[in-house]
Amino acid sequence: MSLPEDLDELARAVIDENRYMTLGTSEADHRPRLSPVYFTHAGYRTFYWVSSPDARHSGNIAARPEVALVVFDSNVEIGQGRAVYVDAVASVVPDDDLPRCCAEAFPDAGPGAVAFQPDELSGDAPLRLYHADATGYEVHLPGRDPRNAAGIDTRRRVHPVKQT
């Protein structure tokens, strides 16, 4: 199986077909902190997830908002890896923006997913809505792909956001 010619389309497909991403934040001592989170996205620009503000990754975001995201398909055969790497800036969604952002993040919750309402993510509620606004994207290009002259797995910069 070869990857599609259009690597931008590959990035969109990987993001659309997977529900979990690895969120990478930085600890105060610069060590990485990796957390798997269920996510949704809006137009491949903004990635949303719900988390406790007491979680370590949430505290890391409050102190150091630059994050890295990886969305990947873990079900493919060896050598057929498909992944999207996203550089982003993350923060908690302010209460005033919750109505708009909840509508954007949860337009049609799938099986087992929760379409949170603003009152479930504010006040005394134990969870908050977070978002990461993408600043750059790369896709995984396996060494076996004929476009990869080096023959070694690498990354290629892509632009999956559709221009309107």
ZIBELKA-V249125 format. One line per field, one symbol per residue. ss: DSSP state (2 for helix, 1 for strand, 0 for the rest). A space follows every 50 residues. Layout:
BEGIN
ss = ???
END
This chain:
BEGIN
ss = 00000022222222222001111111000001111111011100011111 10000222222220011111110000000000111111111100222222 22222000000000000222200000011111111111111000000000 00011111000000
END
